[in-house]
Amino acid sequence: MTLDATYLRGSIAAVLSVLHHSSCPENISFHFLTLSSPHHRPNHLLNTILTTFPYLSFNLYRFDHNLVKNKISLSVRRALDQPLNYARIYLADLLPSSVRRVIYFDSDLIVVDDVGKLWGINLNGKILGAPEYCHANFSSYFTAGFWSNPVFSGFFRDRRPCYFNTGVMVIDLDKWREGRYTEKLEVWMRIQKKYRIYELGSLPPFLLVFAGKVEPVEHRWNQHGLGGDNLEGLCRDLHPGPVSLLHWSGKGKPWLRLDSNKPCPLDSLWAPYDLFRHEPLFSDS
């Protein structure tokens, strides 16, 4: 998971939810990615984790924003343009080689099932596993210019690409490193800077590299979109079916809506994990 001041409240809630519902919380190890920049305060973030979860097994990694400084293009929402949003691309480089498999979680979700079930899925030789949504309008994730260019659009010719949300992914880091997938994602980021082929931050490069090559995971592991769309963040209902993970992807975040006294109905499911209600835990002193 990433860790920054803006989403810290969400990250803490997500960690608590994972631990609360795990059958073996003592076996869980967290890897937190935080920005390494003059304007960031990693010591504050570290102290927050230590005081809130004193027995937590975790490591903190500094992500150098210069890695993506000249590769990020403006998107439909400012939050999607933040360097830390791209840190998931560099997991295989930031984490030690002894970490061979990892679950990546966004900071705006809670887990309501044993995460060990997600960890134990069979990737069947694939690099990445995630819930796929093949009914989604895949073409909408790229510009008209992308689809009118036969070189770009032809990239999907031999695949059946489906949308997947990059906020919940099971990743085989060994295979990622072997295939040098960080470099493949960076190639599309450079192409985007020159040709403007998409509008949505770090998601489209993942679709370009992995869509049609993802090991499908049950939809219950990413009930996403609870934050509404990227412009208005209106309230949404759950998708039909069982739920193991609730994900407030989109503009609306539950902690902001709760603080403004304008919560959506499903925000009440996030509230029990909100440890920021206990303010002394998060003092700077």
Solvent accessible surface area in square Angstrom, and as a share of the most:
residue,aa,sasa,rsa
1,M,16,0.07
2,T,20,0.11
3,L,0,0.00
4,D,29,0.15
5,A,75,0.58
6,T,99,0.57
7,Y,52,0.20
8,L,7,0.03
9,R,44,0.16
10,G,0,0.00
11,S,1,0.00
12,I,0,0.00
13,A,0,0.00
14,A,0,0.00
15,V,0,0.00
16,L,43,0.21
17,S,0,0.00
18,V,4,0.02
19,L,37,0.18
20,H,127,0.57
21,H,56,0.25
22,S,16,0.10
23,S,87,0.56
24,C,57,0.34
25,P,54,0.34
26,E,133,0.59
27,N,114,0.58
28,I,31,0.16
29,S,57,0.37
30,F,16,0.06
31,H,28,0.13
32,F,0,0.00
33,L,0,0.00
34,T,0,0.00
35,L,27,0.13
36,S,45,0.29
37,S,29,0.19
38,P,123,0.77
39,H,176,0.78
40,H,33,0.15
41,R,136,0.49
42,P,21,0.13
43,N,99,0.51
44,H,39,0.17
45,L,3,0.01
46,L,53,0.26
47,N,83,0.43
48,T,4,0.03
49,I,1,0.00
50,L,81,0.40
51,T,80,0.46
52,T,18,0.11
53,F,19,0.08
54,P,89,0.56
55,Y,210,0.80
56,L,24,0.12
57,S,57,0.37
58,F,39,0.16
59,N,73,0.38
60,L,40,0.20
61,Y,32,0.12
62,R,119,0.43
63,F,0,0.00
64,D,60,0.31
65,H,44,0.20
66,N,86,0.44
67,L,71,0.35
68,V,0,0.00
69,K,128,0.54
70,N,120,0.62
71,K,33,0.14
72,I,28,0.14
73,S,16,0.10
74,L,141,0.70
75,S,21,0.13
76,V,65,0.38
77,R,37,0.13
78,R,201,0.73
79,A,35,0.27
80,L,31,0.15
81,D,21,0.11
82,Q,79,0.35
83,P,30,0.19
84,L,10,0.05
85,N,27,0.14
86,Y,6,0.02
87,A,0,0.00
88,R,15,0.05
89,I,0,0.00
90,Y,6,0.02
91,L,6,0.03
92,A,6,0.05
93,D,96,0.50
94,L,38,0.19
95,L,4,0.02
96,P,64,0.40
97,S,90,0.58
98,S,93,0.60
99,V,24,0.14
100,R,157,0.57
101,R,63,0.23
102,V,13,0.07
103,I,28,0.14
104,Y,4,0.01
105,F,9,0.04
106,D,26,0.13
107,S,8,0.05
108,D,8,0.04
109,L,0,0.00
110,I,0,0.00
111,V,0,0.00
112,V,49,0.28
113,D,22,0.11
114,D,27,0.14
115,V,13,0.08
116,G,38,0.37
117,K,122,0.52
118,L,1,0.00
119,W,116,0.41
120,G,59,0.57
121,I,40,0.20
122,N,107,0.55
123,L,10,0.05
124,N,91,0.47
125,G,56,0.54
126,K,72,0.31
127,I,29,0.15
128,L,0,0.00
129,G,0,0.00
130,A,1,0.00
131,P,1,0.00
132,E,25,0.11
133,Y,11,0.04
134,C,86,0.52
135,H,154,0.69
136,A,29,0.23
137,N,99,0.51
138,F,23,0.10
139,S,52,0.34
140,S,73,0.47
141,Y,38,0.14
142,F,12,0.05
143,T,28,0.16
144,A,88,0.68
145,G,46,0.45
146,F,0,0.00
147,W,83,0.29
148,S,90,0.58
149,N,46,0.23
150,P,96,0.61
151,V,117,0.67
152,F,18,0.07
153,S,27,0.17
154,G,17,0.16
155,F,95,0.39
156,F,14,0.06
157,R,178,0.65
158,D,140,0.73
159,R,36,0.13
160,R,214,0.78
161,P,35,0.22
162,C,15,0.09
163,Y,18,0.07
164,F,0,0.00
165,N,18,0.09
166,T,8,0.05
167,G,1,0.01
168,V,1,0.01
169,M,1,0.00
170,V,1,0.00
171,I,1,0.00
172,D,28,0.14
173,L,0,0.00
174,D,36,0.19
175,K,75,0.32
176,W,4,0.01
177,R,64,0.23
178,E,136,0.61
179,G,24,0.23
180,R,154,0.56
181,Y,33,0.13
182,T,13,0.07
183,E,78,0.35
184,K,89,0.38
185,L,0,0.00
186,E,21,0.09
187,V,74,0.42
188,W,18,0.06
189,M,1,0.00
190,R,129,0.47
191,I,38,0.19
192,Q,5,0.02
193,K,105,0.44
194,K,155,0.65
195,Y,116,0.44
196,R,95,0.35
197,I,2,0.01
198,Y,8,0.03
199,E,69,0.31
200,L,37,0.19
201,G,1,0.01
202,S,4,0.03
203,L,25,0.12
204,P,0,0.00
205,P,0,0.00
206,F,0,0.00
207,L,0,0.00
208,L,0,0.00
209,V,9,0.05
210,F,3,0.01
211,A,0,0.00
212,G,33,0.32
213,K,104,0.44
214,V,6,0.03
215,E,24,0.11
216,P,82,0.52
217,V,12,0.07
218,E,110,0.49
219,H,95,0.42
220,R,69,0.25
221,W,9,0.03
222,N,1,0.00
223,Q,4,0.02
224,H,26,0.11
225,G,6,0.05
226,L,3,0.02
227,G,0,0.00
228,G,4,0.04
229,D,57,0.30
230,N,41,0.21
231,L,121,0.60
232,E,118,0.53
233,G,9,0.09
234,L,111,0.55
235,C,71,0.42
236,R,116,0.42
237,D,122,0.63
238,L,61,0.30
239,H,79,0.35
240,P,135,0.85
241,G,52,0.50
242,P,79,0.50
243,V,41,0.24
244,S,0,0.00
245,L,0,0.00
246,L,6,0.03
247,H,0,0.00
248,W,0,0.00
249,S,20,0.13
250,G,10,0.10
251,K,98,0.41
252,G,9,0.09
253,K,11,0.05
254,P,0,0.00
255,W,12,0.04
256,L,106,0.53
257,R,25,0.09
258,L,47,0.23
259,D,89,0.46
260,S,59,0.38
261,N,131,0.67
262,K,155,0.66
263,P,67,0.42
264,C,8,0.05
265,P,108,0.68
266,L,31,0.15
267,D,0,0.00
268,S,70,0.45
269,L,77,0.38
270,W,0,0.00
271,A,28,0.21
272,P,81,0.51
273,Y,26,0.10
274,D,5,0.03
275,L,29,0.14
276,F,51,0.21
277,R,146,0.53
278,H,91,0.41
279,E,130,0.58
280,P,116,0.73
281,L,66,0.33
282,F,28,0.12
283,S,61,0.40
284,D,105,0.54
285,S,140,0.90
